[in-house]
Amino acid sequence: MVILIILVWLGAAYYINHNNQKILATILKQLNQNVNGKIQVNSMETTLLRGFPGVSVSLKKVQLRDSLWAQHKHDLLNADDIDVSLNIFSLIAGDIKINKIGINNAGIYVYTDSTGYSNTSMFKSNNATKSKSKKDQTAFQIRRVDFNNVNLTVDNQRRFKLFHFLVDELKGKIDYPDSGWNGNLKLKTAIKSFAFNTRKGSFLKDKTLEGTLIAHYNNETKVVTIDQEKLKIGGDDFYIGAKIDLAKNESAFAIDVRADKILYKNISLLLAPNISSKLLKFAIDEPIAVVGHIIDDGHKNGTDPLIDVRMTVKNNTVTFPSGQLTQCNFTGTFTNRDTVGKAIGDENSAIRFYALTGDYYNAPLKVDTFAITNLAKPLAAGFVTSQFPLEKLNSSIGGETFNFKNGTADVRLYCKADIDNFRFTKPILSGNVVIKNADITYVPRNMKLVNSSLTLNFNQKDLNITNSRFQLGKSILNMNCSIQNFLNFYYTDPEKTWSTLN
């Protein structure tokens, strides 16, 4: 049996070698039956060992060009070498079936112009495919694929999208059940561009992507489903799944992403510059968990896809332009469609923090919900509570000005402020700060106040001081006062505020 198989294989190789032009013409005929354009192949060679037990041929200098190539100048395919493995028994029967295609040192450019025309239109419509016999369709089923050094570009001028990959390796097999096809593909590629909107820059720029894609296609729904499997992006582990709807040729898609343990900086560097430049104003020391969803409805209006992200931070240190939170915990979300029905974009974007706890200048803070809305003109708002011993402030705001001993602080404030370059401006505060039984030393004058109390009542921009008791030696001073427009004064010139109090 082994000798018989070898003899048949050698006979087929001999047949191909001596009928080179005839077989090439047959292959081109099969391919040209499926395209509206031009396929060129410079030559064909027999490669015995690559396709065993089938027979392989190598197509040299292969070009696929649609009928409008002269206008846009983008080859759908330009390959130095394509290896085609043929079914030996179908060859004997006079019907060529392709088992495997290997594309080497090639460029694939999928181009869509501003009117919506695509060079993939060189492939005939589904109606033409349906009219074919089952035998013809089976002949063009490719069982294995092997890409090596392939420059793949998807350029959609109409929707301002650009996806560009340098595929180092893509290998896998494809099965064809009655419902469609199933693929298992091992991938290693460099991402040069992953831009949903070229006017705002690329996601994943210059990152590597490596792993296994398990994909399925359904003939009835025209949907490609990619199972959520582990992939490495830039050295970090992600679990990525997707659905791509091809039914209306609109390429609507949804991508689900999960990273269980990743550095905040690494996440920020994966995003488009208009987002990462803002996120890099902040820092989180230890790895966090992230879940994200990206949804594009396929409408050809050039808008960004819907992006929803959820982040979980536990026992971490968070640094931001005006300070630092230690022992920080929260769940954070981001969306670029905060209000359903309004356009996706910065104006409709929001960042929210839920169940936030942490130490700010050693004072423990608790925030049920804190929101930053309208990232074009950011507005922050949230309700902050805190209870702590005043001595905790000595290592932060104490020292050269104040020294605290004994006493407690109880903070309950609703805060609202504009954000200019990631710093709070024009703040509005409502609520109070209650200080009780405090021993305070005003260091510049060595003034020691004991058993002192006061209540700071913030009424939006004004400050009212009530229930104040200050004891210096045996002297006791009780005082109530109001300072109008205090917050605006303080944030405009804080040094003058302190000099006035002095």
C-alpha positions as CSV (number, residue, x, y, z in Angstrom):
1,M,0.0,0.0,0.0
2,V,2.8,2.4,0.9
3,I,4.6,1.6,-2.4
4,L,1.4,2.1,-4.3
5,I,0.8,5.5,-2.7
6,I,4.4,6.5,-3.5
7,L,4.0,5.4,-7.1
8,V,0.8,7.3,-7.5
9,W,2.3,10.3,-5.9
10,L,5.4,10.2,-8.2
11,G,3.1,9.6,-11.2
12,A,1.0,12.7,-10.3
13,A,4.2,14.7,-9.9
14,Y,5.4,13.6,-13.3
15,Y,2.1,14.4,-14.8
16,I,2.1,17.9,-13.3
17,N,5.7,18.5,-14.3
18,H,5.0,17.6,-18.0
19,N,1.6,19.3,-18.2
20,N,2.7,22.5,-16.4
21,Q,1.0,25.0,-18.6
22,K,-2.2,23.0,-18.9
23,I,-2.6,22.7,-15.2
24,L,-1.8,26.3,-14.6
25,A,-4.4,27.3,-17.1
26,T,-6.9,25.0,-15.3
27,I,-6.1,26.6,-11.9
28,L,-6.4,30.1,-13.4
29,K,-9.7,29.2,-15.0
30,Q,-11.1,28.1,-11.6
31,L,-9.9,31.3,-10.0
32,N,-11.1,33.5,-12.8
33,Q,-14.5,32.0,-12.6
34,N,-14.8,33.6,-9.1
35,V,-13.4,37.1,-9.9
36,N,-14.3,40.3,-11.8
37,G,-10.8,41.4,-12.5
38,K,-7.4,40.0,-13.5
39,I,-5.2,37.3,-12.0
40,Q,-1.7,37.0,-13.3
41,V,0.8,34.2,-12.6
42,N,4.3,34.4,-14.0
43,S,5.1,30.7,-13.7
44,M,4.4,27.4,-11.9
45,E,6.9,24.9,-10.5
46,T,6.3,21.4,-9.0
47,T,7.4,21.1,-5.4
48,L,7.3,17.4,-4.5
49,L,7.9,17.2,-0.7
50,R,5.8,20.2,0.5
51,G,2.4,18.6,-0.2
52,F,3.0,14.9,0.5
53,P,0.9,12.8,0.2
54,G,-0.7,15.4,-2.1
55,V,1.2,17.2,-4.8
56,S,2.2,20.8,-4.5
57,V,2.9,23.5,-7.1
58,S,4.5,26.8,-6.5
59,L,3.0,29.8,-8.3
60,K,5.5,32.6,-8.9
61,K,4.8,36.4,-9.1
62,V,1.0,36.3,-8.5
63,Q,-1.1,39.4,-8.8
64,L,-4.8,40.0,-8.2
65,R,-6.2,43.3,-9.6
66,D,-9.8,44.4,-9.8
67,S,-11.3,46.2,-12.8
68,L,-10.6,49.7,-11.4
69,W,-7.0,49.1,-10.4
70,A,-5.8,51.8,-12.8
71,Q,-7.7,54.4,-10.7
72,H,-6.6,53.4,-7.2
73,K,-3.3,51.4,-7.9
74,H,-3.8,48.9,-5.0
75,D,-3.2,45.2,-5.8
76,L,-5.6,43.1,-3.8
77,L,-2.7,40.5,-3.8
78,N,0.9,40.7,-4.9
79,A,2.8,37.6,-3.9
80,D,6.3,36.4,-4.8
81,D,5.3,32.8,-4.1
82,I,2.1,30.9,-3.5
83,D,2.3,27.2,-2.6
84,V,-0.8,25.2,-3.7
85,S,-1.3,21.7,-2.4
86,L,-3.5,19.6,-4.7
87,N,-5.6,16.5,-3.9
88,I,-3.9,13.7,-5.7
89,F,-7.0,11.7,-6.3
90,S,-9.0,14.6,-7.6
91,L,-6.2,15.2,-10.0
92,I,-6.4,11.7,-11.3
93,A,-10.1,12.2,-11.8
94,G,-9.5,15.3,-13.8
95,D,-11.0,17.7,-11.1
96,I,-8.4,19.9,-9.3
97,K,-9.1,20.3,-5.5
98,I,-7.0,22.7,-3.4
99,N,-6.1,21.3,0.0
100,K,-3.7,23.9,1.2
101,I,-2.5,27.4,0.2
102,G,0.7,28.9,1.5
103,I,1.3,32.6,0.7
104,N,4.9,33.8,1.1
105,N,6.5,37.3,0.9
106,A,3.3,39.0,-0.2
107,G,1.2,42.1,0.1
108,I,-2.6,42.0,0.6
109,Y,-4.4,45.3,0.3
110,V,-8.1,45.5,0.8
111,Y,-9.1,49.0,-0.3
112,T,-12.4,50.9,-0.1
113,D,-12.6,54.4,-1.6
114,S,-14.7,57.3,-0.3
115,T,-17.7,56.3,-2.4
116,G,-17.8,52.8,-0.8
117,Y,-16.3,50.9,-3.8
118,S,-13.9,48.1,-2.7
119,N,-11.3,46.2,-4.7
120,T,-12.8,43.0,-3.2
121,S,-15.7,43.5,-5.6
122,M,-13.5,41.5,-8.0
123,F,-15.0,38.5,-6.4
124,K,-18.4,37.7,-7.8
125,S,-21.6,38.1,-5.7
126,N,-23.2,35.4,-3.6
127,N,-25.8,34.9,-6.3
128,A,-23.2,33.7,-8.7
129,T,-21.8,31.4,-6.1
130,K,-25.2,29.9,-5.3
131,S,-25.8,29.0,-8.9
132,K,-22.7,26.8,-8.9
133,S,-23.0,23.1,-8.3
134,K,-22.0,21.6,-5.0
135,K,-19.1,20.0,-6.8
136,D,-17.7,23.3,-8.0
137,Q,-18.0,24.8,-4.5
138,T,-16.2,21.8,-2.9
139,A,-13.3,22.1,-5.3
140,F,-12.6,25.6,-4.0
141,Q,-12.6,24.7,-0.3
142,I,-9.2,25.3,1.2
143,R,-8.4,23.0,4.1
144,R,-5.1,24.6,5.3
145,V,-3.6,28.0,5.1
146,D,0.0,29.1,5.7
147,F,1.0,32.8,5.6
148,N,4.6,33.8,5.9
149,N,5.9,37.4,5.8
150,V,2.6,38.9,4.5
151,N,1.9,42.6,4.6
152,L,-1.9,42.9,5.2
153,T,-3.7,46.2,5.0
154,V,-7.4,47.0,5.2
155,D,-7.9,50.6,4.2
156,N,-11.4,52.0,4.3
157,Q,-11.3,55.6,3.1
158,R,-15.1,56.0,3.4
159,R,-15.1,55.2,7.1
160,F,-11.6,56.6,8.0
161,K,-10.4,53.1,9.1
162,L,-7.0,51.7,8.6
163,F,-5.8,48.2,9.8
164,H,-2.3,47.3,8.9
165,F,-0.5,44.1,10.0
166,L,2.9,42.6,9.2
167,V,2.0,38.9,9.5
168,D,5.1,36.9,10.4
169,E,3.2,33.7,10.6
170,L,-0.3,32.4,10.2
171,K,-0.9,28.7,10.1
172,G,-4.1,26.7,10.5
173,K,-6.7,24.3,9.3
174,I,-10.3,24.9,8.1
175,D,-13.2,22.4,8.3
176,Y,-16.4,22.7,6.3
177,P,-19.5,21.5,8.0
178,D,-22.9,22.1,6.3
179,S,-23.4,25.3,8.4
180,G,-20.3,27.1,7.1
181,W,-16.7,26.6,8.2
182,N,-14.6,26.4,11.3
183,G,-11.0,27.6,11.5
184,N,-8.1,27.0,14.0
185,L,-5.4,29.5,13.2
186,K,-2.0,30.1,14.9
187,L,-1.0,33.8,14.5
188,K,2.1,35.9,15.0
189,T,1.9,39.5,13.7
190,A,3.1,43.0,14.3
191,I,0.4,45.7,14.3
192,K,1.3,48.9,12.5
193,S,-2.1,50.4,12.6
194,F,-5.4,49.5,14.2
195,A,-7.3,52.7,13.6
196,F,-11.1,52.9,13.9
197,N,-10.8,56.6,13.1
198,T,-7.6,57.7,11.3
199,R,-8.2,61.3,12.3
200,K,-7.7,60.3,16.0
201,G,-4.8,57.8,15.6
202,S,-4.3,54.0,16.0
203,F,-4.9,51.6,18.8
204,L,-2.2,48.9,19.5
205,K,0.3,50.8,17.3
206,D,3.6,48.9,16.9
207,K,2.5,46.1,19.3
208,T,2.9,42.4,18.6
209,L,-0.1,40.0,18.6
210,E,0.5,36.3,19.1
211,G,-1.8,33.3,19.9
212,T,-4.4,31.0,18.4
213,L,-7.7,32.2,16.8
214,I,-10.6,29.8,16.7
215,A,-13.1,31.2,14.2
216,H,-16.5,30.0,12.8
217,Y,-18.6,31.2,9.9
218,N,-22.3,30.6,9.5
219,N,-23.6,30.5,5.9
220,E,-27.1,31.5,7.0
221,T,-26.4,34.5,9.2
222,K,-23.2,35.6,7.4
223,V,-21.5,36.1,10.8
224,V,-17.9,35.3,11.7
225,T,-17.5,34.4,15.4
226,I,-14.0,34.4,17.0
227,D,-14.0,32.5,20.4
228,Q,-12.6,34.4,23.4
229,E,-9.1,32.8,23.7
230,K,-5.8,33.9,25.2
231,L,-3.7,36.2,23.0
232,K,-0.5,38.0,23.8
233,I,-0.4,41.7,22.9
234,G,2.9,43.4,23.5
235,G,3.8,40.7,26.0
236,D,0.6,40.9,28.1
237,D,-2.0,38.2,28.3
238,F,-5.5,39.2,27.0
239,Y,-8.6,37.1,26.3
240,I,-10.2,38.4,23.1
241,G,-13.3,37.4,21.2
242,A,-15.2,39.0,18.4
243,K,-18.2,38.8,16.1
244,I,-18.1,40.2,12.5
245,D,-21.4,40.6,10.6
246,L,-20.9,40.4,6.8
247,A,-24.6,40.1,5.9
248,K,-24.9,43.6,4.5
249,N,-21.3,44.2,3.5
250,E,-21.1,46.8,6.3
251,S,-18.5,44.9,8.4
252,A,-20.3,45.6,11.7
253,F,-18.4,44.0,14.5
254,A,-18.2,43.6,18.3
255,I,-14.9,42.9,20.2
256,D,-14.7,41.6,23.8
257,V,-11.4,42.1,25.6
258,R,-10.4,40.9,29.1
259,A,-7.1,41.3,31.0
260,D,-7.0,39.8,34.5
261,K,-3.6,41.3,35.5
262,I,-2.0,44.1,33.6
263,L,-0.2,47.4,34.3
264,Y,-2.3,50.5,33.9
265,K,0.5,52.1,31.8
266,N,0.6,49.2,29.4
267,I,-3.2,49.5,28.8
268,S,-2.9,53.3,28.2
269,L,-0.2,52.7,25.6
270,L,-2.5,50.3,23.7
271,L,-5.1,53.0,23.0
272,A,-5.3,55.8,20.4
273,P,-3.2,58.9,21.2
274,N,-6.3,61.1,21.9
275,I,-7.2,58.7,24.8
276,S,-3.7,57.6,25.9
277,S,-2.4,61.2,26.2
278,K,-5.1,61.8,28.9
279,L,-4.8,58.5,30.7
280,L,-1.0,58.8,31.0
281,K,-1.5,61.9,33.2
282,F,-2.4,59.3,35.9
283,A,-0.4,56.3,37.2
284,I,-1.4,53.1,39.0
285,D,1.5,51.2,40.5
286,E,0.4,47.6,40.7
287,P,-1.4,45.5,38.0
288,I,-5.2,45.8,37.6
289,A,-8.0,43.9,36.0
290,V,-9.8,45.3,32.9
291,V,-12.8,44.2,30.8
292,G,-13.7,46.1,27.6
293,H,-16.2,46.0,24.7
294,I,-15.8,47.7,21.3
295,I,-18.9,47.8,19.1
296,D,-19.2,49.1,15.5
297,D,-22.7,49.1,14.0
298,G,-21.3,49.2,10.5
299,H,-23.0,52.5,9.5
300,K,-20.9,54.4,7.0
301,N,-20.9,57.7,8.8
302,G,-17.2,57.9,9.9
303,T,-18.1,57.9,13.7
304,D,-16.0,56.1,16.3
305,P,-17.1,52.7,17.6
306,L,-18.9,52.4,21.0
307,I,-16.3,51.7,23.7
308,D,-17.1,50.5,27.2
309,V,-14.4,49.7,29.7
310,R,-14.5,48.5,33.3
311,M,-11.5,48.5,35.6
312,T,-11.0,46.9,39.0
313,V,-8.3,48.4,41.3
314,K,-7.4,46.8,44.7
315,N,-5.0,48.0,47.4
316,N,-3.1,50.1,44.9
317,T,-1.4,53.5,44.7
318,V,-2.9,56.0,42.3
319,T,-1.0,59.1,41.3
320,F,-2.7,62.1,39.6
321,P,-1.6,65.7,38.9
322,S,-2.7,67.1,42.2
323,G,-1.7,64.3,44.6
324,Q,-1.8,60.6,45.4
325,L,-4.1,58.0,46.8
326,T,-2.6,55.1,48.7
327,Q,-4.3,51.9,49.7
328,C,-6.8,52.7,46.9
329,N,-9.7,50.6,45.9
330,F,-12.4,51.3,43.3
331,T,-14.3,50.0,40.3
332,G,-13.9,52.4,37.3
333,T,-15.8,52.7,34.1
334,F,-15.4,54.5,30.8
335,T,-17.8,55.0,28.0
336,N,-17.9,57.3,24.9
337,R,-21.8,57.1,24.8
338,D,-22.9,58.3,28.3
339,T,-26.3,59.3,27.0
340,V,-28.0,56.9,24.6
341,G,-29.4,58.7,21.6
342,K,-26.5,61.3,21.5
343,A,-23.5,61.0,19.2
344,I,-20.5,59.0,20.3
345,G,-17.5,61.2,21.1
346,D,-15.6,63.2,23.7
347,E,-18.7,65.4,24.4
348,N,-20.7,62.3,25.3
349,S,-17.9,60.4,27.2
350,A,-17.7,59.8,30.9
351,I,-15.4,58.2,33.5
352,R,-17.0,57.0,36.7
353,F,-15.5,55.7,40.0
354,Y,-17.6,53.5,42.2
355,A,-17.0,52.5,45.9
356,L,-13.7,54.5,45.9
357,T,-11.6,54.3,49.1
358,G,-8.1,55.4,49.8
359,D,-5.8,57.6,51.8
360,Y,-5.3,61.1,50.5
361,Y,-2.5,62.9,52.4
362,N,-2.9,60.1,55.0
363,A,-6.6,61.0,55.4
364,P,-8.9,58.1,54.6
365,L,-11.4,59.0,51.9
366,K,-14.6,57.3,50.8
367,V,-16.5,58.2,47.7
368,D,-19.7,56.3,46.6
369,T,-19.7,57.7,43.1
370,F,-17.4,60.2,41.4
371,A,-17.9,61.1,37.8
372,I,-16.0,63.0,35.1
373,T,-18.3,63.8,32.2
374,N,-17.9,65.6,28.8
375,L,-14.2,64.9,28.2
376,A,-14.1,67.7,25.6
377,K,-14.8,70.2,28.6
378,P,-14.4,67.9,31.6
379,L,-16.7,68.4,34.6
380,A,-16.1,66.4,37.8
381,A,-18.6,65.7,40.6
382,G,-18.9,63.4,43.6
383,F,-19.8,63.1,47.3
384,V,-16.7,62.6,49.5
385,T,-16.8,61.5,53.1
386,S,-13.9,60.9,55.6
387,Q,-13.4,60.5,59.3
388,F,-9.8,60.5,60.7
389,P,-7.5,61.6,63.6
390,L,-5.9,65.0,62.8
391,E,-2.5,63.6,63.6
392,K,-2.5,61.8,60.2
393,L,-2.1,65.2,58.5
394,N,1.3,66.0,60.1
395,S,3.3,64.1,57.5
396,S,1.5,65.8,54.6
397,I,0.0,69.3,55.1
398,G,1.6,69.7,58.6
399,G,5.2,70.3,59.4
400,E,6.3,73.8,58.6
401,T,2.8,75.5,59.0
402,F,0.7,73.4,61.4
403,N,1.3,70.5,63.8
404,F,-1.7,68.5,64.9
405,K,-2.2,66.6,68.1
406,N,-5.4,64.9,69.3
407,G,-8.7,65.8,67.7
408,T,-10.7,64.3,64.9
409,A,-12.0,65.5,61.5
410,D,-15.4,64.5,60.0
411,V,-15.7,65.5,56.3
412,R,-18.9,65.3,54.3
413,L,-18.7,67.3,51.0
414,Y,-20.3,67.3,47.6
415,C,-17.8,68.5,45.1
416,K,-18.2,69.9,41.6
417,A,-15.5,71.4,39.5
418,D,-14.3,72.1,36.0
419,I,-11.1,70.3,35.0
420,D,-8.4,72.3,33.2
421,N,-5.4,70.3,32.1
422,F,-6.4,67.7,34.7
423,R,-6.5,70.1,37.6
424,F,-9.7,71.3,39.4
425,T,-10.8,74.9,38.6
426,K,-14.0,76.8,39.6
427,P,-14.9,74.4,42.3
428,I,-18.2,74.3,44.0
429,L,-18.5,72.7,47.5
430,S,-21.5,71.9,49.5
431,G,-21.3,70.3,52.9
432,N,-19.2,70.6,56.0
433,V,-16.0,69.7,57.8
434,V,-16.3,69.2,61.5
435,I,-13.1,69.4,63.7
436,K,-13.4,68.5,67.4
437,N,-11.1,68.4,70.5
438,A,-8.0,69.4,68.5
439,D,-4.6,70.5,69.8
440,I,-3.1,72.7,67.0
441,T,0.3,74.4,66.9
442,Y,0.7,77.2,64.4
443,V,4.5,76.6,63.8
444,P,5.6,80.0,62.4
445,R,4.5,81.8,65.6
446,N,4.7,78.8,67.9
447,M,1.1,79.4,68.8
448,K,-0.5,76.4,70.6
449,L,-4.2,76.0,70.6
450,V,-5.7,73.3,72.8
451,N,-9.1,71.6,72.9
452,S,-10.2,73.5,69.9
453,S,-13.2,72.9,67.6
454,L,-14.8,74.4,64.6
455,T,-17.2,73.7,61.8
456,L,-16.5,74.7,58.2
457,N,-19.7,75.0,56.2
458,F,-19.3,75.3,52.4
459,N,-22.2,76.8,50.6
460,Q,-21.2,76.4,47.0
461,K,-18.5,79.2,46.7
462,D,-18.9,80.7,50.2
463,L,-17.4,79.5,53.5
464,N,-19.1,79.9,56.8
465,I,-17.2,79.1,60.1
466,T,-19.5,78.2,63.0
467,N,-19.2,76.5,66.4
468,S,-15.6,77.6,66.7
469,R,-13.7,77.3,69.9
470,F,-10.0,78.2,70.2
471,Q,-8.2,78.0,73.5
472,L,-4.8,79.7,73.9
473,G,-3.6,79.1,77.5
474,K,-6.5,80.1,79.7
475,S,-8.0,82.3,77.0
476,I,-11.0,81.0,75.1
477,L,-12.2,82.5,71.8
478,N,-15.6,81.7,70.3
479,M,-16.1,82.9,66.7
480,N,-18.5,82.7,63.8
481,C,-17.7,84.3,60.5
482,S,-18.5,84.2,56.7
483,I,-16.1,84.5,53.8
484,Q,-17.9,85.1,50.5
485,N,-16.5,83.7,47.3
486,F,-13.8,82.0,49.3
487,L,-13.2,79.1,46.9
488,N,-12.8,81.3,43.9
489,F,-10.4,83.5,45.9
490,Y,-8.4,80.5,47.1
491,Y,-8.0,78.8,43.7
492,T,-7.2,82.1,41.9
493,D,-4.4,83.0,44.4
494,P,-3.9,80.5,47.3
495,E,-0.8,82.2,48.5
496,K,-2.6,85.5,49.0
497,T,-5.3,83.6,50.9
498,W,-2.8,82.2,53.4
499,S,-1.1,85.6,53.8
500,T,-4.5,87.2,54.5
501,L,-5.2,84.6,57.2
502,N,-1.8,85.2,58.7
